[in-house]
């Protein structure tokens, strides 16, 4: 029964994955329009978002072909955050998404975000791990058995491989950093600036 449910979830996720940009865009717009920005939530969201992006920068710096085709992966990266969790970029994105969910002012947005996040990304994570297992074989299997998929361990992988490069951050991650700054400013204006006028249109006051 559990395998059947898992397989159904993966099929649904695989179907939705090509539309993830549109799904996140529509979801983000609705959250923004109906947001009730609260100071405590907003500050907590900023701190959470910042932690997520710092963690993401740490992970991105270890991927030399970041945003490139997966088949071009030349070596298995097991250093940096990859020594503690197999998918640090997805974990970082989850932390960032939690921060943006807090911007909305609705606590229930957090579990809803987690549900949608796992539905969209769990299938692709499984596919990526299968690819790495096929390519690196025993090297990856050993890594797979010692390092968890989603939640970090406190004891790092004993055979770290890879090095950090700021060039990857400066070339590839600037877009993400800029986008997050814009989102933060927009939610600030939504709660405390001229965009509060949207309350009259979407919240009835």
Beta strands, then each sheet from edge to edge (+ up, - down):
end
